[in-house]
């Protein structure tokens, strides 16, 4: 399977197993159990060479514990402020959650394919995300904002289980001021919530996209992506213009361990970003 978008080289392209020391510069709690870690390279020369593309991930490594694949959630035009939003759900991420500002960890990357931000220029763009799936698409928002004149209409459709589970709430107004139509929904409304209640695909149903000029980027729980894809196809959007992130079981980032194999593809090196047309033979929209 041919990789669908550009892949940036790792910091040490000759040895993708090489790790680099980074120090935690800041920690920001986003929601219960999820924190954003801002990292800085200990070696300034390595930091100068580090570049990533929206949608890529790093391997964060804790000696004696292990490593985890974590999407980069910061601005690709400002790689010196490298951020990862992490939910404590496994041994490595729970250990990361016990780290403090000033602590050192190890990193290798970046890895994987990226969102097709260049081929979306001149088109309308729908970004549909659910839960922690906003983190891998956040770099797309930064990229678009920095080049807003190159894109048509841009919608962000984002949902979470409850108001307290919404990521990056302090940035929504900034995104709106950059001419992005930000629509938010929750499954359960309380604590004075007066916004939309329902799943993300119900937001999509309120749009009137032009199928010939609309590109769709989606990331989140698989059931959410299932219904977003169904809505896209119903509106006549081509499977080649629907992009999804298949972040599943990535352990080594190089396709050696086989944990992330899906059909002929290894998600870590051929993805995590694919077109739905690439995945369609291996994914049933009805049973995703």
C-alpha positions in Angstrom: 0.0 0.0 0.0 1.4 3.4 -1.0 1.7 5.9 1.8 -1.0 8.6 1.1 0.7 11.8 2.3 4.1 13.2 2.9 6.3 11.7 5.7 8.9 13.9 7.3 12.2 12.3 8.2 13.1 11.6 11.8 15.5 13.8 13.6 18.2 11.1 13.1 17.1 9.7 9.7 20.0 7.3 9.6 18.9 5.7 12.8 15.2 5.9 13.6 15.9 4.0 16.8 18.0 6.8 18.2 16.4 8.6 21.1 17.0 12.2 22.1 16.7 13.8 25.5 13.9 16.3 26.0 12.9 18.2 29.1 9.4 19.0 30.2 9.0 22.8 30.0 5.3 23.0 31.0 2.4 20.8 31.9 -1.2 21.9 31.4 -4.2 19.9 32.6 -6.8 19.8 29.8 -9.4 17.4 31.1 -9.5 14.8 33.9 -6.8 12.2 33.1 -5.4 14.2 30.1 -2.5 16.7 30.2 -0.5 18.6 27.5 3.3 18.4 27.9 5.5 21.0 26.3 8.9 19.5 25.6 12.2 21.1 24.7 15.3 19.3 23.3 18.3 19.2 25.6 20.6 19.4 22.6 19.9 22.7 20.8 21.3 21.4 17.5 18.8 18.5 17.6 16.0 21.0 18.3 17.0 23.1 15.3 16.7 20.0 13.0 13.4 18.8 14.3 10.5 19.3 12.0 7.1 17.5 11.9 3.9 17.6 9.8 0.3 17.7 11.0 -0.9 14.3 12.0 2.5 12.7 12.8 3.5 11.2 16.1 6.5 10.7 18.3 7.6 7.8 20.5 8.0 9.0 24.1 10.3 6.7 26.0 10.8 6.2 29.8 13.9 4.0 30.5 12.9 1.0 32.5 9.2 1.4 31.7 8.8 1.6 27.9 7.6 3.9 25.2 4.3 5.0 23.7 3.2 6.5 20.4 1.8 9.9 21.1 0.4 12.3 18.4 2.0 15.7 18.2 -0.6 18.4 19.1 1.3 21.6 18.6 2.0 24.2 15.9 4.2 22.7 13.1 5.4 26.2 12.2 6.8 26.5 15.7 8.6 23.2 16.3 10.6 24.6 19.3 7.3 24.4 21.3 6.7 20.7 20.9 3.5 19.5 22.6 1.8 16.2 23.2 -1.6 15.7 24.8 -1.5 12.5 26.8 -4.2 10.6 28.6 -3.0 8.3 31.4 -4.4 4.9 30.2 -1.4 2.5 30.2 1.9 1.9 32.1 3.9 4.4 30.1 1.3 7.2 30.0 0.5 6.7 33.7 4.2 7.0 34.5 4.4 10.1 32.3 1.5 11.6 34.3 3.7 11.4 37.4 6.4 13.5 35.8 7.0 17.2 36.7 8.2 20.3 35.0 12.0 20.0 34.7 12.0 16.2 34.4 13.8 14.6 31.5 12.3 11.9 29.1 13.5 10.5 25.8 11.9 10.9 22.4 12.3 9.5 18.9 10.5 10.7 15.8 8.6 12.1 14.1 6.9 9.1 12.5 4.1 8.4 10.1 2.1 10.0 7.4 0.4 13.3 7.7 -2.8 15.1 7.0 -3.0 16.4 3.4 -2.9 20.1 4.2 -1.3 21.1 0.8 -3.7 19.2 -1.4 -6.6 20.8 0.6 -5.6 24.3 -0.4 -8.2 26.0 -2.5 -10.9 23.6 -1.1 -13.4 23.7 1.7 -12.3 21.7 4.7 -14.4 19.8 7.3 -12.4 18.7 10.4 -14.5 16.3 12.5 -13.0 15.2 15.8 -14.2 13.4 18.9 -12.8 13.3 22.4 -9.0 13.1 22.4 -9.1 12.9 18.6 -8.9 16.7 18.6 -5.2 16.5 19.6 -4.0 14.9 16.2 -6.0 17.5 14.2 -5.0 20.5 16.2 -1.8 21.0 14.1 -4.1 21.2 11.1 -5.9 24.1 12.7 -2.7 25.9 13.3 -1.4 25.3 9.8 -4.7 26.5 8.3 -4.8 29.6 10.5 -1.2 30.5 9.5 -2.3 30.3 5.8 -6.0 31.1 6.1 -6.2 32.8 2.7 -5.3 29.5 0.9 -8.4 27.7 2.1 -12.1 28.0 1.4 -14.7 27.5 4.1 -13.3 25.6 7.2 -15.5 23.9 9.7 -14.4 22.3 13.0 -17.0 19.8 14.3 -15.9 18.6 17.7 -17.6 16.6 20.4 -16.9 15.0 23.7 -18.9 13.1 26.3 -19.5 16.1 28.5 -18.5 19.7 28.8 -15.7 18.9 31.2 -14.3 16.5 28.6 -13.7 19.2 25.9 -10.1 19.8 25.0 -8.4 23.2 24.4 -11.5 25.3 25.3 -9.4 28.4 25.8 -8.6 28.4 22.0 -12.1 28.2 20.5 -12.5 31.9 20.3 -9.1 32.3 18.6 -10.1 29.7 16.0 -13.4 31.5 15.4 -11.6 34.8 15.0 -9.5 33.2 12.3 -12.6 32.5 10.3 -13.1 28.9 11.3 -16.7 27.8 11.9 -16.2 26.0 15.3 -19.2 23.8 16.2 -19.1 22.0 19.6 -21.4 19.3 20.9 -21.5 17.0 23.9 -23.3 13.7 24.6 -24.4 14.8 28.0 -25.1 18.4 28.9 -25.1 19.7 32.4 -23.5 22.5 34.6 -25.3 25.2 32.7 -24.3 23.9 29.2 -26.5 25.7 26.6 -24.7 24.3 23.5 -25.6 21.5 21.2 -26.2 18.0 22.6 -25.7 15.0 20.4 -22.9 13.1 18.5 -20.5 14.7 16.1 -22.2 13.4 12.9 -25.4 15.4 13.8 -23.3 18.5 13.4 -22.2 17.3 9.9 -25.9 16.9 9.0 -26.4 20.6 9.6 -23.8 21.6 6.9 -24.4 22.0 3.2 -21.0 21.0 1.8 -20.2 21.2 -1.9 -19.1 17.6 -2.5 -16.9 18.6 -5.5 -14.7 21.0 -3.4 -14.9 19.5 0.1 -12.2 17.6 1.9 -12.8 15.9 5.2 -10.4 15.1 8.0 -11.7 13.0 10.9 -10.1 11.5 14.0 -11.7 10.1 17.2 -13.5 7.0 18.4 -14.0 4.5 15.6 -17.8 4.5 16.0 -17.8 8.3 15.5 -15.6 8.1 12.4 -17.9 5.4 11.1 -20.9 7.7 11.1 -18.9 10.7 9.9 -17.8 8.6 6.9 -21.4 7.5 6.3 -22.5 11.2 6.4 -19.8 12.2 3.9 -20.7 9.5 1.5 -24.4 10.4 1.8 -23.5 14.0 0.8 -21.6 12.7 -2.2 -18.1 13.4 -1.0 -15.6 11.0 -2.6 -13.9 8.3 -0.5 -10.6 9.7 -1.9 -11.3 13.0 -0.2 -12.1 11.6 3.3 -9.0 11.2 5.5 -8.9 9.4 8.8 -6.3 8.6 11.4 -6.1 4.9 12.2 -4.2 5.2 15.5 -4.3 1.6 16.7 -1.7 -0.6 18.5 1.4 1.3 17.4 4.3 -0.2 19.3 7.5 0.3 17.4 6.8 3.0 14.8 8.7 1.1 12.1 6.4 -1.8 11.2 8.7 -4.4 12.6 6.6 -5.7 15.5 3.4 -6.2 13.4 1.0 -5.1 16.1 -0.5 -2.4 13.9 -1.0 -4.4 10.7 -4.3 -3.7 9.0 -4.7 -5.6 5.7 -1.4 -5.0 3.8 -0.7 -1.8 5.7 1.3 -1.1 8.8 -0.5 1.8 10.5 2.7 3.2 12.1 4.7 3.5 8.9 2.0 3.6 6.1 -0.3 5.7 8.3 -1.6 6.7 10.7 -3.4 9.0 8.1 -5.1 7.2 5.3 -7.8 8.0 2.8 -11.0 6.1 3.3 -10.6 4.8 -0.3 -7.4 3.1 0.9 -9.0 1.6 3.9 -12.4 0.7 2.3 -11.4 -2.8 1.3 -10.4 -3.6 4.9 -13.1 -1.6 6.8 -16.8 -2.1 6.5 -18.5 1.2 7.0 -21.4 -0.6 8.7 -19.2 -2.5 11.1 -16.1 -0.2 11.2 
